[in-house]
Amino acid sequence: MNEPDPRNLLQFAQRLAGEAGDICRSRGGPGRISRKADQSVVTETDHAIQAHIVGAIADAYPDHAVVAEETISEGPAHEDPTQARYCWVIDPLDGTRNYAVGFPCFSTAIAVLDRGEPIVGVVAEHNTHSVFSALRGGGATLNGKVIHRGEPMDGGDVLIGVPSSKDELTVRVVQHWAGVKGIVLRNLGSTAVHLALVAGGGLGAAFCVRAKIWDIAAGALLVTESGGLITDPLGQPRSVFALDGDPNENLPFLAASPDQQGRLLESIRAVSPDNK
């Protein structure tokens, strides 16, 4: 197997993310809307974007594996994620519920993993035409401009991206943070966008319990390459992903600037049901 240049992988991922946005705009709407086994929403556009991306990867990198949110039921075969060195992780449309009802925040997230570690990450928010990109060891950018996880101003509020899920830990954490002076909660409906905004400084932190690998693989690299931190709720790094387990496994995380990470982790632990 020839060693691909990570910069070429990044450019390819950026192109695919841009084409995903073109598909969203060209279709004029979500088309048929259905629900998956977990009752989450999926549209014809999700499937159209994923089929386009998966097919393009198979043509360009036939020896690479693919893990994607929607079931790959037809099309070209790919390498086994547990065997291939490189694996593409794709969320074709993160924020499908937003897209289905016309709420203007949804994105495509694409990551490339090298033995489970992200080396390329792209999150494209299709309404603002914002393309967040990261290359392992090469930093992070927004539409080509270098971004760095800046520190908040003294006394400024910290905006935190939170999820919609109603699991016990999320409810406890959100209720606690809602009563803390200086914390302002935001839910944009796209975990990938939350992580991208942590990297870019629009959010001071992002928290989620029921995230999947395709929700966070690209965003995790954006956060770390911009100087931020991403861990699980116990403070263990969330930067390498196992590809030999259930892809639907929950991967809880907290992403934040270094000065916020410690205190926010403490607040999560304080209200965790495990501390009863």
Backbone as a ProteinNet text record, in pm:
[ID]
protein_1_A
[PRIMARY]
MNEPDPRNLLQFAQRLAGEAGDICRSRGGPGRISRKADQSVVTETDHAIQAHIVGAIADAYPDHAVVAEETISEGPAHEDPTQARYCWVIDPLDGTRNYAVGFPCFSTAIAVLDRGEPIVGVVAEHNTHSVFSALRGGGATLNGKVIHRGEPMDGGDVLIGVPSSKDELTVRVVQHWAGVKGIVLRNLGSTAVHLALVAGGGLGAAFCVRAKIWDIAAGALLVTESGGLITDPLGQPRSVFALDGDPNENLPFLAASPDQQGRLLESIRAVSPDNK
[TERTIARY]
84.5	0	87.5	62.2	134.7	90.6	187.6	157.1	93.2	-31	-92.2	-37.3	-25	14.5	-106.5	-94.3	-209.5	-266.4	-183	-232.7	-327.3	-296.9	-386.7	-518.1	-508.5	-630.1	-717.6	-653.5	-728.2	-797.7	-726.6	-786.1	-903	-888.7	-996.2	-1117.6	-1093.4	-1203.1	-1273.3	-1197.1	-1258.1	-1344.7	-1296.5	-1374.5	-1505.1	-1497.1	-1616.3	-1716.5	-1667.2	-1756.7	-1825.8	-1752.2	-1813.8	-1919.2	-1893.1	-1990.8	-2114.3	-2095.5	-2210.8	-2302.4	-2244.1	-2324.1	-2398.4	-2332.2	-2397.6	-2519.5	-2505.8	-2617.5	-2734.5	-2704.5	-2810.9	-2886.9	-2812.5	-2876.1	-2949.3	-2895.7	-2954.8	-3085.3	-3104.1	-3222.4	-3346.5	-3328	-3441.7	-3526.9	-3480.7	-3556.9	-3512.3	-3560.9	-3511.3	-3559.7	-3666.3	-3722.1	-3792.9	-3795.8	-3865	-3793.5	-3870.6	-3817.6	-3865.6	-3772.9	-3809.8	-3735.2	-3762.6	-3695.5	-3620.4	-3504	-3423.4	-3468.9	-3401.9	-3441.5	-3436.6	-3341.9	-3330.4	-3421.3	-3510.1	-3607.5	-3547.3	-3419.3	-3361.8	-3406.8	-3406.4	-3457.3	-3349.6	-3390.1	-3300.7	-3377.3	-3310.6	-3374.8	-3306.4	-3370.4	-3309.2	-3177.8	-3168.6	-3045.4	-2928.9	-2954.1	-2849	-2790.4	-2880.2	-2835.1	-2765	-2813.9	-2751.7	-2610.1	-2592.8	-2459.4	-2364.5	-2411.5	-2323.4	-2283.8	-2379.2	-2346.8	-2242.5	-2254.5	-2157.4	-2018.2	-2010.9	-1880.4	-1817.8	-1896.9	-1844.9	-1795.9	-1870.9	-1828.6	-1699.4	-1686.3	-1565	-1442.8	-1459.5	-1347.3	-1306.4	-1405	-1373.9	-1294.6	-1327.2	-1254.6	-1113.3	-1098.7	-968.6	-877.2	-935.7	-855.8	-920.1	-909.8	-978.6	-927.9	-809.8	-756.7	-785.8	-868.8	-907.1	-1042	-1064.8	-1192.1	-1282.4	-1411.1	-1508.8	-1601	-1624.1	-1729.2	-1818.6	-1948.4	-2040.5	-2167.7	-2237.4	-2355	-2465.8	-2495.4	-2603.9	-2551.5	-2633.5	-2594	-2551.7	-2436	-2387.7	-2438.4	-2552.3	-2617.1	-2583.9	-2529.5	-2495.1	-2380.8	-2330.1	-2218.2	-2088.2	-1974.1	-1845	-1809.1	-1736.4	-1690.5	-1570.5	-1555.2	-1443.3	-1367.8	-1247.2	-1166.5	-1231.8	-1197.6	-1246.1	-1181.7	-1261	-1202.1	-1105.4	-1121.9	-1030.8	-898.5	-890.9	-770.3	-696	-769.3	-706.8	-633.5	-523.3	-451.5	-531.5	-591.3	-664	-814.2	-888.3	-1033.9	-1096.5	-1188.6	-1264.2	-1389.1	-1416.1	-1532.9	-1620.8	-1746	-1830.3	-1964.4	-2000.1	-2137.9	-2188.4	-2270.8	-2308.3	-2388.3	-2473.4	-2556.4	-2581.1	-2496.9	-2511.9	-2604	-2715.8	-2820.5	-2935.4	-2960.2	-3066	-3202	-3232.2	-3361.2	-3373.1	-3265.4	-3265.7	-3296.1	-3224.2	-3239.7	-3382.4	-3441	-3573.9	-3681.7	-3661.8	-3764.7	-3726.9	-3609	-3568.1	-3494.6	-3444.3	-3363	-3220.6	-3165.6	-3042.7	-2913.4	-2898.1	-2770.5	-2758.2	-2677.2	-2647.8	-2515.2	-2448.1	-2310.2	-2277.3	-2163.9	-2103.7	-1968.7	-1943.5	-1817.8	-1743.9	-1617	-1534	-1400.6	-1362	-1231.6	-1159.7	-1028.3	-946.3	-865.4	-876.3	-802.9	-687	-574.1	-456.9	-440.7	-478.6	-478.3	-557.9	-670	-760.1	-737.3	-628.7	-600	-632.1	-715.1	-747.9	-624.1	-608.7	-500.9	-557.3	-683.9	-753.2	-892.9	-937.5	-1073.6	-1132.6	-1253.1	-1322.9	-1467.4	-1513.9	-1655.1	-1699.9	-1797.1	-1850.1	-1993	-2017	-2153.4	-2208.2	-2316.9	-2357.2	-2434.6	-2486.7	-2564.3	-2474.6	-2369.2	-2276.5	-2154.5	-2149.8	-2035.2	-1904.3	-1911.5	-1793.8	-1731.4	-1606	-1535.6	-1419.5	-1435.7	-1332.3	-1248.3	-1116.2	-1027.5	-910.5	-862	-745.2	-661.8	-531.7	-434.2	-347.5	-331.8	-254.4	-114.8	-80.8	48.1	55.2	-54.1	-52.2	-147.3	-213.7	-303.1	-442.3	-523.2	-662.3	-690.8	-787.5	-823.6	-974.3	-1020.4	-1158.2	-1154	-1203.6	-1198.7	-1058.7	-961.4	-822.3	-747	-815.5	-750.9	-722	-599.4	-559.2	-644.1	-689	-764.5	-691.8	-706.2	-646.2	-743.9	-751.5	-844.8	-804.5	-859.8	-824.1	-883.7	-823.7	-874.6	-984.8	-1087.3	-1195.4	-1146.2	-1214.8	-1181.1	-1215.3	-1140	-1166.6	-1309.4	-1382.5	-1517.8	-1621.3	-1578.9	-1673.9	-1750.6	-1871	-1949.7	-1885.6	-1904.8	-1859.2	-1981.2	-1984.6	-2092.2	-2058	-2152.6	-2128.9	-2234.6	-2189	-2278.7	-2323.7	-2453.7	-2508.9	-2604.4	-2627.8	-2710.6	-2858.1	-2937.4	-3081.4	-3121.8	-3028.9	-3064.3	-3112.7	-3194.4	-3256	-3200.9	-3082.5	-3021.9	-2993.5	-2978.7	-2971.3	-2853.3	-2735.5	-2619.6	-2637.8	-2685.8	-2706	-2803.3	-2915.4	-3015.6	-2955.5	-2880.7	-2820.2	-2720.1	-2636.3	-2533.2	-2597	-2692.9	-2755.9	-2831.6	-2902.9	-2974.8	-2877.2	-2764.4	-2665.5	-2605	-2559.8	-2496.4	-2593.6	-2721.6	-2819.8	-2829.7	-2790.8	-2796.8	-2665.3	-2560.9	-2428.2	-2406.6	-2379.2	-2351.8	-2226.6	-2235.3	-2120	-2119.8	-2215.5	-2230	-2357.8	-2347.1	-2461.2	-2468.3	-2584.9	-2599.4	-2652.3	-2600.2	-2643.7	-2662.9	-2766.9	-2786.7	-2820.6	-2724.5	-2742.7	-2791.1	-2797.8	-2850.1	-2750.2	-2622.6	-2517.9	-2394.8	-2364.9	-2247.5	-2120.2	-2113	-1993.5	-1972.6	-2080.4	-2068.7	-2028.1	-2083	-2040.2	-1889.2	-1834.9	-1690.3	-1612.5	-1659.9	-1591.4	-1589.3	-1699	-1705	-1618.1	-1598.4	-1500.4	-1362.1	-1330.4	-1200.6	-1185.9	-1293.5	-1286.1	-1306.9	-1352.2	-1370.8	-1512.4	-1605.1	-1743.2	-1811.1	-1766.5	-1811.9	-1691.8	-1716.1	-1608.4	-1590.7	-1697.8	-1692.2	-1808.4	-1801.6	-1911.4	-1912.5	-2033.4	-2051.7	-2155	-2133.7	-2233.1	-2207.8	-2315.3	-2305.7	-2327.7	-2424.7	-2462.3	-2401.3	-2280.1	-2211.1	-2158.1	-2156.2	-2100.2	-1969	-1896.9	-1766.1	-1776.5	-1881.9	-1894.3	-1932.3	-1987.1	-2018.7	-1893.5	-1791.6	-1682.2	-1542.9	-1523.3	-1386.6	-1321.2	-1394.2	-1338.2	-1323.3	-1426.8	-1423.5	-1318.4	-1290.1	-1186.7	-1051.9	-1020.6	-893.5	-895.8	-1008.5	-1018.2	-987.7	-1044.9	-1025.5	-879.6	-819.8	-681.8	-582.9	-605.6	-512.1	-526.7	-637.6	-653.9	-607.4	-558.5	-507.5	-603.1	-719	-814.9	-793.1	-881	-874.3	-1007.3	-1002.4	-1123.6	-1098	-1184.3	-1169.4	-1305.8	-1304.8	-1431.4	-1469.1	-1587.4	-1627.3	-1540.2	-1452	-1359.1	-1223.6	-1208.7	-1083.9	-982.6	-1021.6	-929.8	-936.6	-822.5	-822.5	-917.7	-985.1	-1077.9	-1021	-906.6	-838	-801.5	-822.2	-797.7	-923.5	-960.6	-1088	-1067.6	-1132.3	-1127.6	-1221.1	-1175	-1253.8	-1295.7	-1275.5	-1307.8	-1430.6	-1503.1	-1622.1	-1747.5	-1851.3	-1979	-1968.5	-1986.9	-1976.3	-2084.2	-2191.6	-2297.6	-2272.5	-2155.1	-2120.7	-2120.3	-2174	-2169.5	-2028.7	-1985.7	-1853	-1869.6	-1902.4	-1923.8	-1797.9	-1815.8	-1698.4	-1728.1	-1621	-1620.3	-1504	-1529.6	-1424.9	-1426.3	-1307.7	-1302.4	-1161.5	-1150	-1017.3	-948.3	-816.8	-745.7	-782.7	-812.3	-842	-980.9	-1069.9	-1205.9	-1223.7	-1140.7	-1163.2	-1169.9	-1075	-1068.4	-1192.1	-1233.4	-1348	-1477.2	-1490.5	-1611.7	-1617.4	-1502.9	-1499.6	-1540.5	-1491.5	-1527.7	-1677.7	-1738.2	-1882.1	-1961.7	-1911.8	-1979.1	-1971.2	-1852.9	-1835.7	-1923.6	-1939.6	-2015	-2161.4	-2216.5	-2359.3	-2382.3	-2275.4	-2289.8	-2369.4	-2461.4	-2535.7	-2445	-2325.8	-2229.4	-2177.6	-2198.1	-2150.3	-2258.3	-2371.4	-2477.3	-2427.6
-119.9	0	124.2	215.4	340.9	429	500.7	590.7	718.1	745.6	869.3	990.3	1099.7	1224.8	1279.4	1299.7	1350.2	1480.6	1562.1	1687.7	1660.4	1555.3	1518.3	1462.9	1386.1	1335	1450.4	1551.9	1668.3	1740.2	1763.7	1833.1	1753	1621.1	1536.1	1543.2	1538.2	1547.5	1681.8	1788.7	1921.2	1926.1	1866	1864	1787.5	1672	1590.7	1664.2	1733.8	1809.6	1921.4	1986.4	2090	2032.8	1915.7	1851.7	1807.7	1771.8	1739.5	1860.1	1977.4	2099.2	2125	2097.8	2114.5	2022.4	1899.6	1804.9	1857.7	1909.5	1966.8	2075.4	2165.5	2279.6	2240	2141.9	2105.5	2029.1	1964.6	1881.1	1961.6	2081.4	2167.3	2121.6	2025.9	1977.3	1837.8	1787	1659.3	1536.9	1550.8	1431.9	1345.7	1217.1	1127	1124.1	1138.9	1137.1	1010.6	940.5	819.2	817.4	715	699.5	567.4	571.9	451.9	375.3	265.2	180.4	255.2	350.2	426.9	548.9	558.1	666.9	799.6	801	923.2	940.2	1064.6	1098.1	1075.3	1025.2	1013.8	1055.1	1121.6	1169.5	1111.2	1128.1	1084.5	1158	1281.1	1357.7	1295.7	1247	1176.6	1064.8	984	868.6	912.5	1019.6	1066.7	1117.3	1193.8	1245.1	1129.7	1038.9	928.4	843.3	813	732	801.3	932.8	1007.9	1001.3	1025.4	1026.5	887.6	787.6	651	603.3	635.1	595	662.9	791.3	864.6	810.2	773.2	715.9	581.8	499.8	369.6	384.5	485.7	508.1	558	649.6	713.9	632.7	566.2	493	356.8	264.9	135.6	49	77.9	-2.3	60	164.2	227.1	172.2	176.1	135.1	257.3	231.7	337.4	297.5	391.6	378.8	500.5	477.8	587.2	570.2	682	676	589.6	609.6	533.7	399.7	298.7	165.2	167.3	106.3	93.8	-40.2	-36.1	-159.3	-198.2	-105.1	-134.8	-45.8	-70.6	7.2	-68.7	-1.9	-70.3	-121.5	-232.4	-289.5	-210.5	-209.3	-139.9	-237.2	-199.3	-281.6	-287.9	-391	-409.3	-303.6	-224.6	-121.7	-177.4	-303.7	-361.1	-404.5	-406.9	-454.9	-344.7	-251.1	-146.3	-46.3	5.7	108.6	238.2	276.2	402.3	376.4	455.4	442.9	581.6	598.6	722.3	711.1	813.5	815.7	931.9	900.7	997.4	1013.9	1137.7	1173.2	1257	1198.9	1271.6	1398.1	1393.5	1511	1512.6	1583.9	1595	1713.9	1684.5	1785	1756.6	1627.1	1588.5	1643.7	1639.8	1692.7	1841.3	1917.6	2057.7	2070.1	1991.5	1996.6	1963.3	1863.2	1816.4	1921.8	2008.7	2108.4	2248.8	2263.5	2393.4	2481.2	2423	2500.9	2507.2	2626.1	2639.1	2612.2	2489.2	2446	2295.9	2255.6	2114.8	2107.2	1996.1	1987.2	1849.2	1841.2	1713.4	1704.3	1589.4	1568.7	1450.8	1471.3	1367.3	1363	1244.6	1225.5	1110	1114.9	1001.6	958.8	830.2	774.7	690.4	704.2	619.6	530.8	402.9	309.3	363.9	426	474.7	617.7	679.4	817.4	913.3	1015.1	1109.2	1184	1184	1261.9	1372.3	1360.7	1461.6	1478.1	1601.5	1627.7	1747.2	1731.3	1839.7	1842.8	1959.7	1982.1	2101.3	2077.6	2184.1	2215	2337.6	2381.4	2446	2387.3	2419.2	2549	2605.4	2729.5	2852.6	2847.6	2960.7	2942.8	2828	2796.3	2800.4	2752	2747.8	2609.3	2603.3	2475.3	2476.8	2400.3	2383.9	2262.2	2279	2171.6	2157.4	2034.7	2010.6	1898	1910.6	1810.3	1779.8	1652.6	1618.4	1678.9	1757.2	1824.3	1948.3	1981.8	2095	2206	2195.1	2300.3	2289.8	2390.5	2394	2525.7	2521.5	2641.8	2652.1	2772.1	2799.6	2873.1	2809.1	2865.1	2913.5	2832.7	2859.6	2948.6	3009.1	3098	3022	3031.6	2958.1	3001	2902.2	2929.7	2869	2931.9	2879.8	2901.5	2801.8	2805.1	2914.3	3035.8	3148.6	3137.7	3203.3	3204.3	3309.7	3283.8	3381.3	3506.1	3616.1	3739.3	3726	3794.3	3790.7	3837.1	3756.4	3793	3767.9	3716.6	3692.2	3562.8	3556.5	3434.9	3325.4	3200.8	3085.6	3021.4	3018.9	2953.4	2806.1	2719.4	2575	2510.7	2433.5	2357.4	2230.4	2210.9	2094.5	2020.5	1891.2	1810	1813.3	1745.8	1736.3	1611.7	1519.2	1390.2	1408.2	1313.5	1320.2	1213.8	1161.8	1065.1	1132.8	1053.1	1107.9	1202	1165.3	1251.5	1384.9	1381.1	1506.3	1597.2	1541.9	1623	1684.5	1605.7	1657.7	1770.2	1748.2	1847.4	1976	1964	2082.4	2161.2	2091.3	2160.9	2233.7	2170.9	2236	2358.6	2342.2	2453.3	2568.9	2537.3	2643.2	2738.8	2692.5	2777.4	2838.9	2819.2	2871.7	3005.2	3108.6	3239.6	3232.4	3293	3295	3183.4	3088.3	2982.8	3007.4	3008.3	3025.9	2903.2	2837.9	2713.5	2738.5	2659.3	2665.5	2523.4	2502.2	2374	2402.5	2377.9	2405.6	2283.8	2167.7	2049.5	1974.2	2009.4	1939.3	1928.4	1808.2	1786.8	1826.3	1794	1828.2	1979.1	2054.6	2200.8	2252.2	2194.4	2233.8	2221	2106.7	2085	2182.1	2205.3	2299.6	2439.3	2477.6	2610.3	2619.3	2507.5	2507.9	2535	2470.2	2493.3	2637.6	2694.5	2829.6	2939.9	2904.8	3004.2	3053.6	3012.1	3054.3	2996.7	2878.8	2817.4	2795.5	2814.8	2790.4	2643.5	2564.6	2421.7	2353.8	2220.7	2138.9	2009.2	1961.4	1840.6	1752.3	1620.7	1527.7	1389.9	1317.8	1181.9	1078.2	1101.4	1000	1024.9	1073.4	1093.6	961.5	949.1	833.1	873.7	775.2	801.9	899.9	888.3	977.4	1119.2	1135.9	1269.7	1347.3	1274.8	1345.1	1321.4	1225	1195.3	1316	1383.7	1502.2	1616.7	1640.2	1750.4	1736.1	1613	1591.3	1642.9	1617.8	1667.1	1818.9	1875.4	2020.8	2084.3	2025.6	2081.1	2072.8	1955.7	1939.5	2020.3	2025.7	2099.5	2250	2294.9	2438.8	2476	2378.6	2406.5	2375.6	2317.3	2280.1	2139	2096.2	1962.7	1892.1	1761.3	1680.7	1552.6	1526.9	1410.8	1345.7	1228.3	1173.3	1243	1216.9	1289.1	1261	1161.1	1133.7	1200.2	1267.2	1338.3	1260.8	1141.7	1064.7	1115.2	1124.7	1179.5	1105.4	1180.3	1123.6	1155.3	1097.7	1134.2	1015.3	893.2	772.4	687.4	626.9	556.9	409.9	322.7	179.8	149.5	66.7	32.7	-113.8	-180.9	-322.8	-350.8	-246.4	-263.7	-219.6	-195.1	-151.2	-3.8	29.3	170.2	258.2	195.2	272.5	295.2	258.1	281.3	430.8	466.9	606.6	644.4	763	815	951.7	954	1082.2	1168.7	1299.4	1386.5	1522.5	1588.2	1730.6	1790.2	1891.1	1963.2	2107.7	2163.2	2300.5	2356	2484.3	2545.4	2493.7	2491.5	2434.1	2495.6	2626.1	2689.6	2653.6	2606.5	2571.7	2422.7	2340.3	2196.1	2140.8	2180	2124.4	2154.6	2278.5	2315.3	2256.1	2244.2	2185.7	2035.1	1968.6	1826.4	1806.1	1891.5	1880.8	1896.6	1989.1	2010.9	1891.4	1825.9	1705.8	1593.3	1573	1466.7	1492.6	1617.4	1650.4	1612.6	1616.2	1585.4	1449.2	1375.4	1244.7	1149.8	1071.3	973.4	869.1	851.5	757.5	806.5	936.3	992.7	993.9	926.4	922.2	854.9
0	0	0	-93.5	-96.5	19.1	77	186.9	131.3	162.9	113	187.8	118.6	180.8	257	389.4	466	410.5	350	292.9	176.1	99.5	-9.4	44.8	154.7	218.7	267.2	323.6	372.8	258	150.1	35.8	-21.2	-24.6	-75.1	16.7	148.3	245.1	234.3	216.7	199.9	74.8	-33.1	-157	-137.7	-71.6	-48.6	40	141.8	229.7	153.4	63	-20.1	-112.7	-168.9	-257.2	-179.4	-52.2	32.5	46.3	64	70.6	-59.3	-172.6	-302.7	-314	-261.9	-266.9	-183.6	-64.2	20	-54.4	-115.2	-180.4	-308.6	-380.1	-508.9	-493.7	-380.7	-364.3	-325.8	-273	-243.3	-126.5	-50.5	64.2	101.3	212.9	264.6	189	108.3	45	148.8	124	217.1	351.2	458.1	594.6	663.6	728.9	801.6	934.3	1012.4	1141	1145.2	1207.4	1223.4	1347.5	1373.6	1486.5	1619	1631.2	1755.3	1756.9	1657.6	1643.4	1598.7	1565.3	1509.8	1365.1	1318.1	1186.1	1080.3	964.4	849.9	725.5	632	510	387.5	274.1	148.8	123.4	172.2	151.9	228.5	351.2	425.1	338.7	282.6	204.5	75.7	13.2	-110.5	-84.4	21.8	54.7	87.8	171.9	210.9	90.6	3	-114.6	-200.9	-215.4	-294.8	-232	-102.5	-35.5	-34.1	0.7	9.1	-127.7	-231.9	-365.5	-408.5	-375.7	-412.5	-339.2	-212.5	-136.7	-195.5	-232.4	-290.8	-420.3	-499	-624.2	-599.4	-503.8	-481.3	-391.2	-291.2	-192	-165.2	-260	-246.8	-132.7	-81.8	29.1	165.2	168.7	294.2	340	471.4	528.6	546.1	569	591.2	704.9	796.9	897.6	880.3	860	833.3	914.2	937	1022.7	964	836.1	774.7	724	726.8	684.2	537.8	510	372.7	319.4	250.2	207.5	64.2	-12.9	-151.6	-193.5	-314.1	-362.7	-348	-368.7	-366.5	-228.2	-227.2	-100.2	-48.9	81.9	144.5	234.3	268.8	359.2	497.6	571	708.4	797.6	872.4	959.8	1063	1101.6	1201	1140	1006.9	939.5	864.3	808.6	728.7	817.1	765.5	841.5	846.4	733.2	725.4	721.1	796.9	800.5	795.1	702.1	691.1	777.8	857.2	944.9	900.6	866.7	796.7	865.9	891.6	926.2	809.6	723.1	601.4	627.5	731.5	762.5	912.7	983.1	1127.7	1156.2	1219.9	1235.4	1140.7	1116.6	1022.2	1063.9	1192.5	1237.1	1201.7	1220.1	1178.9	1029.7	951	805.7	764.9	829.7	792.3	815.1	914.8	946.5	900.4	840.1	789.7	888.2	997.7	1092	1035.8	1013.9	935.3	1012.8	1057	1114	1092.9	997.7	973.5	899.4	914.6	869.3	816.5	750.6	712.8	782	845.4	917.4	856.3	826.1	765.6	838.9	882.9	946.7	879.3	883.1	842.6	963.8	998.8	1111.2	1061.1	1126.1	1102.1	1224.3	1210.3	1322.1	1441.7	1411.8	1515.3	1558.6	1515.6	1555.7	1441.8	1465.5	1358.5	1307.9	1175.1	1113.5	1024.9	988.2	908.4	966.5	977.2	1023	950.3	898.6	830.1	878.3	918	949.1	866.5	778.4	693.2	734.3	782.5	814.8	687.9	636.6	499.9	484.8	591.2	581.1	582.2	660.8	670	579.8	510.3	424.3	504.1	626.9	713.3	706.5	664.6	654.8	754.1	861.4	962.6	924.9	925.4	882.7	978.3	993.5	1078.3	1020.5	1038.1	997.3	1118	1150.1	1269.3	1261.2	1362.7	1365.9	1279.8	1211.8	1120.2	1156.4	1271.4	1315.9	1255.8	1282.5	1238.8	1169.2	1076.6	1001.4	987.7	962.4	924	791.8	686.1	550.7	514.9	554.4	519.6	616	712.3	808.5	937.3	986.1	1106.2	1225.2	1300.8	1423.1	1540.4	1655.5	1778.4	1891.6	1977.7	2089.7	2186.9	2167	2251.3	2390.6	2482.4	2619.9	2633.5	2717.3	2734.2	2806.2	2782.5	2851.6	2999.8	3083.3	3227.4	3253.5	3329.1	3365.2	3258.5	3141.7	3034	3054.7	2998.5	3005.7	2920.3	2961.7	2885.8	2820.2	2688	2614.9	2598.2	2635	2629.5	2541.2	2442.8	2358.1	2428.7	2440.1	2509.7	2416.3	2442.1	2352.3	2389	2306.3	2328.2	2405.8	2426.8	2487.4	2630.7	2674.5	2807.5	2901.5	2873.7	2966	3099	3203.7	3338.5	3357	3306.9	3327.7	3255.7	3131.9	3058.9	3131.7	3177.2	3247.6	3372.9	3447.6	3571	3541	3440.7	3408.8	3356.8	3266.9	3208.9	3315.7	3401.6	3508.8	3600.9	3629.7	3716.3	3648.2	3525.4	3455.4	3432.3	3413.9	3390.7	3509.1	3627.6	3745.8	3786	3704.8	3737.7	3667.3	3745.3	3687.6	3600.9	3483.2	3393.9	3291.1	3302.2	3202.4	3124.7	2992.9	2903.6	2813.8	2809.7	2735.2	2594.4	2499.8	2360.8	2308.7	2228.1	2160.9	2015.7	1927.1	1784.9	1707.8	1773.2	1706.9	1623.1	1630.6	1556.3	1645.6	1689.3	1774.3	1701.2	1572.4	1495.2	1490.9	1476	1474.5	1611.9	1718	1852.7	1867.5	1826.3	1840.2	1751.8	1630.7	1542.8	1603.9	1668.9	1730.1	1855.1	1925.5	2034.6	1977.6	1866.2	1802.1	1757.5	1703.5	1650.2	1751.6	1872.1	1976.6	1992.7	1905.8	1919.5	2042.6	2084.7	2208.8	2300.1	2429.1	2524.1	2555.5	2534.6	2564.7	2495.3	2486.5	2435.5	2513.6	2542.1	2622.9	2556.6	2560	2505.7	2565.8	2590	2643.6	2534.8	2447.8	2348.9	2211.6	2208.4	2081.5	2027.9	1895.1	1827.3	1760.2	1712.4	1654.1	1536.8	1454.4	1338.8	1379.7	1501.2	1550.5	1589.2	1635.9	1704.7	1649.8	1559.6	1515	1449.1	1360.5	1294.9	1394.2	1474.5	1569.7	1676.8	1716.9	1817.9	1769.7	1642.7	1588.5	1576.1	1536.1	1529.4	1664.8	1770.6	1904.7	1946.5	1933	1980.9	1896.6	1764.4	1679	1695.6	1750.9	1777.1	1917.4	1993.5	2127.4	2239.3	2208.5	2311.5	2362.5	2451.1	2509.5	2488	2465.3	2460.4	2538.2	2634.9	2722.4	2741.1	2807.6	2853.6	2984.1	3040.2	3162.3	3283.8	3275.8	3385	3363	3250.6	3223.6	3141.3	3092.8	3008.8	2864.5	2796	2659.5	2566.5	2481.7	2384.2	2245.7	2214.2	2090.3	2003.1	2051.3	1972.4	1979.2	1866.7	1857.3	1821.9	1896.8	1868.3	1751.5	1660	1542.3	1541.5	1654.1	1661	1747	1784.6	1867.5	1795.6	1871.9	1817.1	1777.2	1648.8	1608.1	1669.6	1721.8	1786.3	1934.8	1981.6	2122.1	2151.9	2267.9	2311	2352.7	2310.6	2343.6	2410.1	2539.4	2608	2605.1	2597.7	2592.8	2652.9	2691.2	2721.7	2645.4	2565.2	2492.7	2538.4	2563	2613.9	2598.9	2623.9	2631.8	2757.4	2760.7	2875.6	3009	3013	3141.1	3193.1	3104.7	3145.7	3172.6	3112.2	3115.1	3257.7	3340.3	3475.9	3558.6	3561.3	3645.7	3592.9	3460	3405.1	3431	3424	3458.7	3604.6	3691.3	3834	3852.7	3778.6	3794.1	3741.2	3636.2	3584.4	3686.2	3743.2	3842.7	3964.7	4001	4122.2	4111	3989.9	3974.5	3909.7	3882.9	3819.3	3908.5	3850.6	3931.4	3995.1	3942.2	4002.2	4136.9	4163.6	4291.5	4398.4	4371.5	4473	4599.9
[MASK]
++++++++++++++++++++++++++++++++++++++++++++++++++++++++++++++++++++++++++++++++++++++++++++++++++++++++++++++++++++++++++++++++++++++++++++++++++++++++++++++++++++++++++++++++++++++++++++++++++++++++++++++++++++++++++++++++++++++++++++++++++++++++++++++++++++++++++++++++++++

